[in-house]
Amino acid sequence: EMAARPIARVATANQVTLAGLALVAACCAAFLLHRSPLWFSLSLVLAFSADSMDGAIARIRKESSHFGGYLDAMVDRYQELLVFISLAHFADAWAAACLAFSGAVITSYAKARTAIETPIDNDSWPDFFERQERIIFVCALLICATAYSSTQDTQGQVIEAGLWLLAAITHGTVIQ
């Protein structure tokens, strides 16, 4: 919360949420231009770190709301969608990206749907590979693609393989 305090003085949590979406969109657009997986990874780390402050800002400003929680959840899905589209375009790995994204969305949906049917809490809910782990995985994948090769074709192959692995893991999380 310490890092969020200065931002909380000038912006609401919902503004930070929307700014996070704009940052991720800018990172994705820049990646499609510069085509450097390493720079994409580093920029995503910064963008997702900034985006993660919205909850702290809502608590600091005492502005937590159902709308803010809903907005954050929806924006999170759009952020992931933009990242997966960017990776699919770079690596020409549309099927792998589609399956990885669908597993990510279904993971989020499964918890929300279960909460409608039965009382659950975050402590007892299995969370093998939720959003935070997916973000870390994608950033690590981009770094590995850079370390493995300097050619775009080989980097694309590494990213495609990583997307297939992520698809399997996300759908495994759904089953969990």
N, C-alpha and C positions, 0 to 999 in steps of 0.2 A: 504493500500500500504506500510505502514511502515514495516510490517513483511516480505513483499516480497523483499524489497531492498537488504538485504544481499544475498538472493538466486539469485537475478537478476545479481549479480556480477560474479557468477560462472556458471549459467545455463540459457539456453534459455527457453522461454515459452513452446515450443514444447517438450523440454527435461523434463520439469516439468509435462507436460500432460502425457507423457509416463511413468514417474516415478510414477505418481498417479495411473496409471493402474497397475503397478507392485506392489505398496503398497496394493491396494484393492485385487489383486490376492493373495498376501501373507496373508492378513487378512483372506480371505476365506479359504485358505489351512490350516491355523492354526486353524480356527474354526472347520473344519472337523476333525482335530486331537484332539483338547482339548474339543470340544463340549460344551463350556460354552457360552451361549447367552450373558451374561454380558460382558465378555471379548471381544466377537465379536463386541458388540455395541460400547464399548470404543475404540477399535482399528479402527472401521469404522469412528468414529467421527474424529480421528486424520488423517486418510488417506484422507477422503473427505475434511478436512480442508486444508491439504497440497495441494490437487488437485485444490482447488478453487483459488490458487494463480497464476495460469497460465495467466489469463487475466491481472492481475496487473503487472506481469513481462513483458508481451508483451508491455504494455503501458510504463513502466519504460524504457525498452530497445528500445522503438520506433520500434518494430518489429511486430506490428499487421499485419496479413495477412489473406487472404481468406483461404489459406491452413491451417493456425493455427486454425481458427474458425471451419473449417470442421473437422480437426483432433480432436479437443476438443469435438465436438458434437458426433463423432463416438466413441471416447474413453469413453465418459459418458455412452453411451448405453451398451458398453461391460462391464463397471464397474457394472452397474445395473444387467446385465445378470448374471455375476459371483455371485453377492449377492443373486439373486433369485434362482439360481441353488443350492447354499450352503444351503439356507433356505429350499428349497424343499427336498434336500437330508436329512437334519437333521430331519425335521418334517414328512417326507414321504408325502408331500403335493404338488405333482407335478401339479395337475390340478389347484389348487389355485395359485401357483407360476406362472404357464404359463399364466393364465388370468390376474394376476397382472402385469406381465412383458409386456404382449401384450397391456394392457391399457396404460402403461408407454410409450411404443414405439409409439403407435398411437397418444397419446397426443403430443409427439414431432413432429410427422409427420404432424399432423393436422395444426399446426402453419406454418410449412414450405410450405405445399401445399397451404394454404390460401394465403400466401405471393406471390405465383406465380400468383394467380388469381386476387388479389386486393391489393392495398397498405395498409399495416398495420404497426403499431409500437408497441413497448412493453408496452406503457402506456395504449393503448386502447384495448389490447388483454386480454381476460379473462384468469386468471391464477390460478384457484381455487386450483389445486393440481399438481403443476409441480415438477420438479426434487428435488429441495431443500426441499419441503414439504414431498415428498416421502422418502427422506433420513432421515429426522427427524422422520417420522412415523415409519420407519423400526427400527431405533435405540431405539425409545421409546417402540416399540413392544418387542424387545429383552430384555429390562430392565424389562418390565412387566412380560414377561415369566419367568424371573429369580425370580422376587418378588413373583409371584404366586405359584411357586413350585420349589422344588429342584430335582425332578425326571425328567429325560429326556423325558419320555412319556407325562407327563402333560405339560412340556414346549413345546413339539412338538404340542400338541393340541392347546395351546394358540397361537403359531406361525401360525398354520394352520388357525385358526379363524381370526387372524389378516390379513393373506394373502387374505382370502375371502373378508374381509372388504376393504382392499386396492384394490382388483380387482374391486369391485363395485364403489369405489371412483374414480379410474383412468378412468374407462369407463364413469362414470358420468362427469368427466372433459372433455372427448372427446366430449360428447354431448353438454356440455356447449359451 
